[in-house]
Amino acid sequence: MRLPKPLYEGMPFLLIGVGIFLVALVLNRYEHAPTLVGWLVGLAAIVAGAFTLAARIYSRMQRKRQD
């Protein structure tokens, strides 16, 4: 199953944005943000977004070298 191109291209940035948002909620001691869950999910989203972005860049560089 393939994602539509706009969704595929924006996914890493969305993940990083959601992760930063969750970590910011915890750091600002937002009343309804569970601390440990917010940290874990926020950091996991940031790492997943960064990994996806890095893998995409690496794959595109490899494809460009083969052409």
PyMOL Python script that loads the backbone (N, CA, C, O; Angstrom):
from pymol import cmd

cmd.read_pdbstr("""\
ATOM      1  N   MET A   1       0.840  -1.176   0.000  1.00  0.00           N
ATOM      2  CA  MET A   1       0.000   0.000   0.000  1.00  0.00           C
ATOM      3  C   MET A   1       0.888   1.244   0.000  1.00  0.00           C
ATOM      4  O   MET A   1       1.805   1.366   0.812  1.00  0.00           O
ATOM      5  N   ARG A   2       0.606   2.150  -0.910  1.00  0.00           N
ATOM      6  CA  ARG A   2       1.380   3.372  -1.015  1.00  0.00           C
ATOM      7  C   ARG A   2       0.563   4.542  -0.513  1.00  0.00           C
ATOM      8  O   ARG A   2      -0.648   4.617  -0.720  1.00  0.00           O
ATOM      9  N   LEU A   3       1.253   5.454   0.152  1.00  0.00           N
ATOM     10  CA  LEU A   3       0.608   6.671   0.630  1.00  0.00           C
ATOM     11  C   LEU A   3       0.603   7.711  -0.484  1.00  0.00           C
ATOM     12  O   LEU A   3       1.492   7.704  -1.334  1.00  0.00           O
ATOM     13  N   PRO A   4      -0.386   8.606  -0.493  1.00  0.00           N
ATOM     14  CA  PRO A   4      -0.345   9.710  -1.455  1.00  0.00           C
ATOM     15  C   PRO A   4       0.911  10.559  -1.225  1.00  0.00           C
ATOM     16  O   PRO A   4       1.358  10.721  -0.090  1.00  0.00           O
ATOM     17  N   LYS A   5       1.468  11.094  -2.301  1.00  0.00           N
ATOM     18  CA  LYS A   5       2.744  11.808  -2.213  1.00  0.00           C
ATOM     19  C   LYS A   5       2.756  12.950  -1.193  1.00  0.00           C
ATOM     20  O   LYS A   5       3.724  13.055  -0.440  1.00  0.00           O
ATOM     21  N   PRO A   6       1.723  13.821  -1.124  1.00  0.00           N
ATOM     22  CA  PRO A   6       1.779  14.894  -0.118  1.00  0.00           C
ATOM     23  C   PRO A   6       1.828  14.348   1.316  1.00  0.00           C
ATOM     24  O   PRO A   6       2.517  14.903   2.172  1.00  0.00           O
ATOM     25  N   LEU A   7       1.107  13.280   1.564  1.00  0.00           N
ATOM     26  CA  LEU A   7       1.119  12.679   2.896  1.00  0.00           C
ATOM     27  C   LEU A   7       2.469  12.033   3.186  1.00  0.00           C
ATOM     28  O   LEU A   7       2.993  12.150   4.293  1.00  0.00           O
ATOM     29  N   TYR A   8       3.028  11.352   2.193  1.00  0.00           N
ATOM     30  CA  TYR A   8       4.324  10.694   2.339  1.00  0.00           C
ATOM     31  C   TYR A   8       5.434  11.711   2.584  1.00  0.00           C
ATOM     32  O   TYR A   8       6.301  11.497   3.432  1.00  0.00           O
ATOM     33  N   GLU A   9       5.408  12.806   1.848  1.00  0.00           N
ATOM     34  CA  GLU A   9       6.452  13.819   1.992  1.00  0.00           C
ATOM     35  C   GLU A   9       6.353  14.569   3.317  1.00  0.00           C
ATOM     36  O   GLU A   9       7.375  14.980   3.868  1.00  0.00           O
ATOM     37  N   GLY A  10       5.145  14.752   3.835  1.00  0.00           N
ATOM     38  CA  GLY A  10       4.964  15.511   5.064  1.00  0.00           C
ATOM     39  C   GLY A  10       5.033  14.686   6.341  1.00  0.00           C
ATOM     40  O   GLY A  10       5.091  15.249   7.434  1.00  0.00           O
ATOM     41  N   MET A  11       5.027  13.360   6.223  1.00  0.00           N
ATOM     42  CA  MET A  11       4.971  12.495   7.392  1.00  0.00           C
ATOM     43  C   MET A  11       6.110  12.721   8.397  1.00  0.00           C
ATOM     44  O   MET A  11       5.830  12.833   9.590  1.00  0.00           O
ATOM     45  N   PRO A  12       7.381  12.795   7.975  1.00  0.00           N
ATOM     46  CA  PRO A  12       8.436  13.012   8.968  1.00  0.00           C
ATOM     47  C   PRO A  12       8.294  14.332   9.715  1.00  0.00           C
ATOM     48  O   PRO A  12       8.551  14.400  10.917  1.00  0.00           O
ATOM     49  N   PHE A  13       7.887  15.374   9.008  1.00  0.00           N
ATOM     50  CA  PHE A  13       7.738  16.675   9.638  1.00  0.00           C
ATOM     51  C   PHE A  13       6.559  16.684  10.608  1.00  0.00           C
ATOM     52  O   PHE A  13       6.605  17.334  11.652  1.00  0.00           O
ATOM     53  N   LEU A  14       5.506  15.958  10.248  1.00  0.00           N
ATOM     54  CA  LEU A  14       4.362  15.828  11.152  1.00  0.00           C
ATOM     55  C   LEU A  14       4.766  15.080  12.418  1.00  0.00           C
ATOM     56  O   LEU A  14       4.404  15.483  13.523  1.00  0.00           O
ATOM     57  N   LEU A  15       5.515  13.995  12.260  1.00  0.00           N
ATOM     58  CA  LEU A  15       5.970  13.231  13.431  1.00  0.00           C
ATOM     59  C   LEU A  15       6.860  14.083  14.332  1.00  0.00           C
ATOM     60  O   LEU A  15       6.686  14.089  15.551  1.00  0.00           O
ATOM     61  N   ILE A  16       7.799  14.792  13.744  1.00  0.00           N
ATOM     62  CA  ILE A  16       8.693  15.640  14.532  1.00  0.00           C
ATOM     63  C   ILE A  16       7.899  16.747  15.217  1.00  0.00           C
ATOM     64  O   ILE A  16       8.152  17.064  16.379  1.00  0.00           O
ATOM     65  N   GLY A  17       6.952  17.330  14.513  1.00  0.00           N
ATOM     66  CA  GLY A  17       6.125  18.384  15.094  1.00  0.00           C
ATOM     67  C   GLY A  17       5.284  17.890  16.259  1.00  0.00           C
ATOM     68  O   GLY A  17       5.194  18.558  17.289  1.00  0.00           O
ATOM     69  N   VAL A  18       4.669  16.727  16.104  1.00  0.00           N
ATOM     70  CA  VAL A  18       3.867  16.150  17.191  1.00  0.00           C
ATOM     71  C   VAL A  18       4.763  15.830  18.379  1.00  0.00           C
ATOM     72  O   VAL A  18       4.379  16.063  19.525  1.00  0.00           O
ATOM     73  N   GLY A  19       5.947  15.301  18.117  1.00  0.00           N
ATOM     74  CA  GLY A  19       6.875  14.984  19.196  1.00  0.00           C
ATOM     75  C   GLY A  19       7.306  16.216  19.965  1.00  0.00           C
ATOM     76  O   GLY A  19       7.341  16.208  21.196  1.00  0.00           O
ATOM     77  N   ILE A  20       7.634  17.275  19.240  1.00  0.00           N
ATOM     78  CA  ILE A  20       8.030  18.526  19.897  1.00  0.00           C
ATOM     79  C   ILE A  20       6.867  19.093  20.700  1.00  0.00           C
ATOM     80  O   ILE A  20       7.061  19.599  21.806  1.00  0.00           O
ATOM     81  N   PHE A  21       5.658  19.011  20.146  1.00  0.00           N
ATOM     82  CA  PHE A  21       4.469  19.491  20.847  1.00  0.00           C
ATOM     83  C   PHE A  21       4.262  18.738  22.158  1.00  0.00           C
ATOM     84  O   PHE A  21       3.996  19.355  23.190  1.00  0.00           O
ATOM     85  N   LEU A  22       4.382  17.411  22.128  1.00  0.00           N
ATOM     86  CA  LEU A  22       4.177  16.626  23.347  1.00  0.00           C
ATOM     87  C   LEU A  22       5.255  16.902  24.392  1.00  0.00           C
ATOM     88  O   LEU A  22       4.956  17.019  25.581  1.00  0.00           O
ATOM     89  N   VAL A  23       6.492  17.004  23.954  1.00  0.00           N
ATOM     90  CA  VAL A  23       7.574  17.300  24.896  1.00  0.00           C
ATOM     91  C   VAL A  23       7.388  18.703  25.481  1.00  0.00           C
ATOM     92  O   VAL A  23       7.644  18.923  26.664  1.00  0.00           O
ATOM     93  N   ALA A  24       6.946  19.641  24.656  1.00  0.00           N
ATOM     94  CA  ALA A  24       6.704  21.003  25.149  1.00  0.00           C
ATOM     95  C   ALA A  24       5.579  21.012  26.182  1.00  0.00           C
ATOM     96  O   ALA A  24       5.651  21.743  27.170  1.00  0.00           O
ATOM     97  N   LEU A  25       4.546  20.208  25.960  1.00  0.00           N
ATOM     98  CA  LEU A  25       3.470  20.126  26.950  1.00  0.00           C
ATOM     99  C   LEU A  25       3.997  19.642  28.295  1.00  0.00           C
ATOM    100  O   LEU A  25       3.638  20.178  29.343  1.00  0.00           O
ATOM    101  N   VAL A  26       4.844  18.634  28.255  1.00  0.00           N
ATOM    102  CA  VAL A  26       5.398  18.096  29.501  1.00  0.00           C
ATOM    103  C   VAL A  26       6.321  19.125  30.156  1.00  0.00           C
ATOM    104  O   VAL A  26       6.275  19.317  31.371  1.00  0.00           O
ATOM    105  N   LEU A  27       7.154  19.784  29.357  1.00  0.00           N
ATOM    106  CA  LEU A  27       8.084  20.772  29.921  1.00  0.00           C
ATOM    107  C   LEU A  27       7.364  21.971  30.514  1.00  0.00           C
ATOM    108  O   LEU A  27       7.835  22.562  31.486  1.00  0.00           O
ATOM    109  N   ASN A  28       6.224  22.333  29.936  1.00  0.00           N
ATOM    110  CA  ASN A  28       5.447  23.456  30.459  1.00  0.00           C
ATOM    111  C   ASN A  28       4.494  23.031  31.567  1.00  0.00           C
ATOM    112  O   ASN A  28       3.701  23.833  32.061  1.00  0.00           O
ATOM    113  N   ARG A  29       4.579  21.769  31.948  1.00  0.00           N
ATOM    114  CA  ARG A  29       3.759  21.209  33.028  1.00  0.00           C
ATOM    115  C   ARG A  29       2.267  21.443  32.789  1.00  0.00           C
ATOM    116  O   ARG A  29       1.530  21.881  33.673  1.00  0.00           O
ATOM    117  N   TYR A  30       1.851  21.131  31.549  1.00  0.00           N
ATOM    118  CA  TYR A  30       0.432  21.234  31.212  1.00  0.00           C
ATOM    119  C   TYR A  30      -0.351  20.280  32.100  1.00  0.00           C
ATOM    120  O   TYR A  30       0.079  19.149  32.326  1.00  0.00           O
ATOM    121  N   GLU A  31      -1.463  20.711  32.591  1.00  0.00           N
ATOM    122  CA  GLU A  31      -2.242  20.018  33.614  1.00  0.00           C
ATOM    123  C   GLU A  31      -2.671  18.606  33.205  1.00  0.00           C
ATOM    124  O   GLU A  31      -2.649  17.697  34.035  1.00  0.00           O
ATOM    125  N   HIS A  32      -3.056  18.409  31.953  1.00  0.00           N
ATOM    126  CA  HIS A  32      -3.606  17.129  31.540  1.00  0.00           C
ATOM    127  C   HIS A  32      -2.610  16.250  30.786  1.00  0.00           C
ATOM    128  O   HIS A  32      -3.006  15.230  30.222  1.00  0.00           O
ATOM    129  N   ALA A  33      -1.344  16.613  30.761  1.00  0.00           N
ATOM    130  CA  ALA A  33      -0.344  15.815  30.042  1.00  0.00           C
ATOM    131  C   ALA A  33       0.345  14.864  31.017  1.00  0.00           C
ATOM    132  O   ALA A  33       1.062  15.311  31.912  1.00  0.00           O
ATOM    133  N   PRO A  34       0.135  13.553  30.851  1.00  0.00           N
ATOM    134  CA  PRO A  34       0.857  12.605  31.703  1.00  0.00           C
ATOM    135  C   PRO A  34       2.360  12.697  31.420  1.00  0.00           C
ATOM    136  O   PRO A  34       2.783  12.640  30.266  1.00  0.00           O
ATOM    137  N   THR A  35       3.134  12.833  32.443  1.00  0.00           N
ATOM    138  CA  THR A  35       4.547  13.146  32.291  1.00  0.00           C
ATOM    139  C   THR A  35       5.336  12.063  31.568  1.00  0.00           C
ATOM    140  O   THR A  35       5.951  12.342  30.539  1.00  0.00           O
ATOM    141  N   LEU A  36       5.335  10.844  32.074  1.00  0.00           N
ATOM    142  CA  LEU A  36       6.159   9.785  31.486  1.00  0.00           C
ATOM    143  C   LEU A  36       5.670   9.416  30.091  1.00  0.00           C
ATOM    144  O   LEU A  36       6.472   9.257  29.171  1.00  0.00           O
ATOM    145  N   VAL A  37       4.380   9.282  29.934  1.00  0.00           N
ATOM    146  CA  VAL A  37       3.830   8.934  28.624  1.00  0.00           C
ATOM    147  C   VAL A  37       4.110  10.038  27.612  1.00  0.00           C
ATOM    148  O   VAL A  37       4.445   9.751  26.463  1.00  0.00           O
ATOM    149  N   GLY A  38       3.980  11.280  28.019  1.00  0.00           N
ATOM    150  CA  GLY A  38       4.272  12.399  27.133  1.00  0.00           C
ATOM    151  C   GLY A  38       5.712  12.405  26.668  1.00  0.00           C
ATOM    152  O   GLY A  38       5.992  12.614  25.488  1.00  0.00           O
ATOM    153  N   TRP A  39       6.631  12.175  27.603  1.00  0.00           N
ATOM    154  CA  TRP A  39       8.049  12.103  27.250  1.00  0.00           C
ATOM    155  C   TRP A  39       8.317  10.966  26.284  1.00  0.00           C
ATOM    156  O   TRP A  39       8.965  11.160  25.255  1.00  0.00           O
ATOM    157  N   LEU A  40       7.823   9.781  26.610  1.00  0.00           N
ATOM    158  CA  LEU A  40       8.116   8.611  25.786  1.00  0.00           C
ATOM    159  C   LEU A  40       7.525   8.733  24.380  1.00  0.00           C
ATOM    160  O   LEU A  40       8.212   8.490  23.388  1.00  0.00           O
ATOM    161  N   VAL A  41       6.273   9.102  24.306  1.00  0.00           N
ATOM    162  CA  VAL A  41       5.637   9.230  22.996  1.00  0.00           C
ATOM    163  C   VAL A  41       6.255  10.395  22.213  1.00  0.00           C
ATOM    164  O   VAL A  41       6.484  10.279  21.009  1.00  0.00           O
ATOM    165  N   GLY A  42       6.519  11.494  22.877  1.00  0.00           N
ATOM    166  CA  GLY A  42       7.130  12.641  22.216  1.00  0.00           C
ATOM    167  C   GLY A  42       8.515  12.330  21.673  1.00  0.00           C
ATOM    168  O   GLY A  42       8.820  12.647  20.523  1.00  0.00           O
ATOM    169  N   LEU A  43       9.341  11.719  22.484  1.00  0.00           N
ATOM    170  CA  LEU A  43      10.687  11.370  22.019  1.00  0.00           C
ATOM    171  C   LEU A  43      10.650  10.305  20.939  1.00  0.00           C
ATOM    172  O   LEU A  43      11.434  10.356  19.991  1.00  0.00           O
ATOM    173  N   ALA A  44       9.745   9.337  21.071  1.00  0.00           N
ATOM    174  CA  ALA A  44       9.613   8.299  20.038  1.00  0.00           C
ATOM    175  C   ALA A  44       9.173   8.914  18.713  1.00  0.00           C
ATOM    176  O   ALA A  44       9.662   8.513  17.657  1.00  0.00           O
ATOM    177  N   ALA A  45       8.264   9.873  18.752  1.00  0.00           N
ATOM    178  CA  ALA A  45       7.809  10.522  17.522  1.00  0.00           C
ATOM    179  C   ALA A  45       8.938  11.328  16.880  1.00  0.00           C
ATOM    180  O   ALA A  45       9.089  11.317  15.658  1.00  0.00           O
ATOM    181  N   ILE A  46       9.719  12.018  17.685  1.00  0.00           N
ATOM    182  CA  ILE A  46      10.848  12.793  17.156  1.00  0.00           C
ATOM    183  C   ILE A  46      11.878  11.864  16.513  1.00  0.00           C
ATOM    184  O   ILE A  46      12.362  12.133  15.413  1.00  0.00           O
ATOM    185  N   VAL A  47      12.208  10.784  17.195  1.00  0.00           N
ATOM    186  CA  VAL A  47      13.189   9.827  16.662  1.00  0.00           C
ATOM    187  C   VAL A  47      12.659   9.166  15.393  1.00  0.00           C
ATOM    188  O   VAL A  47      13.401   9.013  14.422  1.00  0.00           O
ATOM    189  N   ALA A  48      11.387   8.775  15.387  1.00  0.00           N
ATOM    190  CA  ALA A  48      10.808   8.137  14.198  1.00  0.00           C
ATOM    191  C   ALA A  48      10.798   9.097  13.015  1.00  0.00           C
ATOM    192  O   ALA A  48      11.110   8.700  11.893  1.00  0.00           O
ATOM    193  N   GLY A  49      10.447  10.347  13.255  1.00  0.00           N
ATOM    194  CA  GLY A  49      10.450  11.334  12.180  1.00  0.00           C
ATOM    195  C   GLY A  49      11.850  11.599  11.649  1.00  0.00           C
ATOM    196  O   GLY A  49      12.053  11.688  10.439  1.00  0.00           O
ATOM    197  N   ALA A  50      12.810  11.725  12.547  1.00  0.00           N
ATOM    198  CA  ALA A  50      14.195  11.968  12.126  1.00  0.00           C
ATOM    199  C   ALA A  50      14.756  10.758  11.373  1.00  0.00           C
ATOM    200  O   ALA A  50      15.459  10.918  10.375  1.00  0.00           O
ATOM    201  N   PHE A  51      14.447   9.559  11.846  1.00  0.00           N
ATOM    202  CA  PHE A  51      14.920   8.346  11.177  1.00  0.00           C
ATOM    203  C   PHE A  51      14.303   8.223   9.787  1.00  0.00           C
ATOM    204  O   PHE A  51      14.995   7.882   8.828  1.00  0.00           O
ATOM    205  N   THR A  52      13.014   8.499   9.676  1.00  0.00           N
ATOM    206  CA  THR A  52      12.340   8.432   8.375  1.00  0.00           C
ATOM    207  C   THR A  52      12.927   9.454   7.415  1.00  0.00           C
ATOM    208  O   THR A  52      13.162   9.144   6.247  1.00  0.00           O
ATOM    209  N   LEU A  53      13.160  10.643   7.884  1.00  0.00           N
ATOM    210  CA  LEU A  53      13.736  11.690   7.040  1.00  0.00           C
ATOM    211  C   LEU A  53      15.153  11.320   6.605  1.00  0.00           C
ATOM    212  O   LEU A  53      15.504  11.502   5.440  1.00  0.00           O
ATOM    213  N   ALA A  54      15.966  10.808   7.519  1.00  0.00           N
ATOM    214  CA  ALA A  54      17.334  10.418   7.183  1.00  0.00           C
ATOM    215  C   ALA A  54      17.346   9.243   6.204  1.00  0.00           C
ATOM    216  O   ALA A  54      18.147   9.224   5.270  1.00  0.00           O
ATOM    217  N   ALA A  55      16.462   8.265   6.413  1.00  0.00           N
ATOM    218  CA  ALA A  55      16.407   7.115   5.513  1.00  0.00           C
ATOM    219  C   ALA A  55      15.977   7.545   4.120  1.00  0.00           C
ATOM    220  O   ALA A  55      16.492   7.038   3.123  1.00  0.00           O
ATOM    221  N   ARG A  56      15.038   8.475   4.048  1.00  0.00           N
ATOM    222  CA  ARG A  56      14.583   8.968   2.745  1.00  0.00           C
ATOM    223  C   ARG A  56      15.706   9.699   2.027  1.00  0.00           C
ATOM    224  O   ARG A  56      15.907   9.491   0.831  1.00  0.00           O
ATOM    225  N   ILE A  57      16.438  10.546   2.730  1.00  0.00           N
ATOM    226  CA  ILE A  57      17.542  11.288   2.121  1.00  0.00           C
ATOM    227  C   ILE A  57      18.628  10.327   1.645  1.00  0.00           C
ATOM    228  O   ILE A  57      19.156  10.480   0.544  1.00  0.00           O
ATOM    229  N   TYR A  58      18.962   9.337   2.474  1.00  0.00           N
ATOM    230  CA  TYR A  58      19.983   8.356   2.106  1.00  0.00           C
ATOM    231  C   TYR A  58      19.551   7.568   0.872  1.00  0.00           C
ATOM    232  O   TYR A  58      20.351   7.344  -0.036  1.00  0.00           O
ATOM    233  N   SER A  59      18.295   7.152   0.841  1.00  0.00           N
ATOM    234  CA  SER A  59      17.785   6.381  -0.296  1.00  0.00           C
ATOM    235  C   SER A  59      17.814   7.203  -1.575  1.00  0.00           C
ATOM    236  O   SER A  59      18.163   6.680  -2.633  1.00  0.00           O
ATOM    237  N   ARG A  60      17.460   8.461  -1.498  1.00  0.00           N
ATOM    238  CA  ARG A  60      17.473   9.317  -2.682  1.00  0.00           C
ATOM    239  C   ARG A  60      18.899   9.581  -3.158  1.00  0.00           C
ATOM    240  O   ARG A  60      19.142   9.687  -4.360  1.00  0.00           O
ATOM    241  N   MET A  61      19.840   9.689  -2.226  1.00  0.00           N
ATOM    242  CA  MET A  61      21.229   9.865  -2.619  1.00  0.00           C
ATOM    243  C   MET A  61      21.754   8.616  -3.326  1.00  0.00           C
ATOM    244  O   MET A  61      22.467   8.721  -4.324  1.00  0.00           O
ATOM    245  N   GLN A  62      21.403   7.440  -2.813  1.00  0.00           N
ATOM    246  CA  GLN A  62      21.840   6.185  -3.430  1.00  0.00           C
ATOM    247  C   GLN A  62      21.236   6.041  -4.823  1.00  0.00           C
ATOM    248  O   GLN A  62      21.921   5.627  -5.758  1.00  0.00           O
ATOM    249  N   ARG A  63      19.965   6.378  -4.964  1.00  0.00           N
ATOM    250  CA  ARG A  63      19.299   6.269  -6.262  1.00  0.00           C
ATOM    251  C   ARG A  63      19.930   7.229  -7.273  1.00  0.00           C
ATOM    252  O   ARG A  63      20.076   6.897  -8.449  1.00  0.00           O
ATOM    253  N   LYS A  64      20.306   8.433  -6.798  1.00  0.00           N
ATOM    254  CA  LYS A  64      20.917   9.408  -7.693  1.00  0.00           C
ATOM    255  C   LYS A  64      22.295   8.936  -8.150  1.00  0.00           C
ATOM    256  O   LYS A  64      22.686   9.193  -9.289  1.00  0.00           O
ATOM    257  N   ARG A  65      23.034   8.251  -7.281  1.00  0.00           N
ATOM    258  CA  ARG A  65      24.350   7.719  -7.661  1.00  0.00           C
ATOM    259  C   ARG A  65      24.234   6.614  -8.695  1.00  0.00           C
ATOM    260  O   ARG A  65      25.095   6.488  -9.566  1.00  0.00           O
ATOM    261  N   GLN A  66      23.186   5.815  -8.612  1.00  0.00           N
ATOM    262  CA  GLN A  66      23.006   4.701  -9.557  1.00  0.00           C
ATOM    263  C   GLN A  66      22.612   5.196 -10.938  1.00  0.00           C
ATOM    264  O   GLN A  66      22.898   4.536 -11.937  1.00  0.00           O
ATOM    265  N   ASP A  67      21.962   6.344 -11.006  1.00  0.00           N
ATOM    266  CA  ASP A  67      21.519   6.860 -12.309  1.00  0.00           C
ATOM    267  C   ASP A  67      22.621   7.507 -13.083  1.00  0.00           C
ATOM    268  O   ASP A  67      22.397   7.985 -14.195  1.00  0.00           O
TER     269      ASP A  67
END
""", "prot")
cmd.dss("prot")
cmd.show_as("cartoon", "prot")
cmd.util.cbc("prot")
cmd.orient("prot")
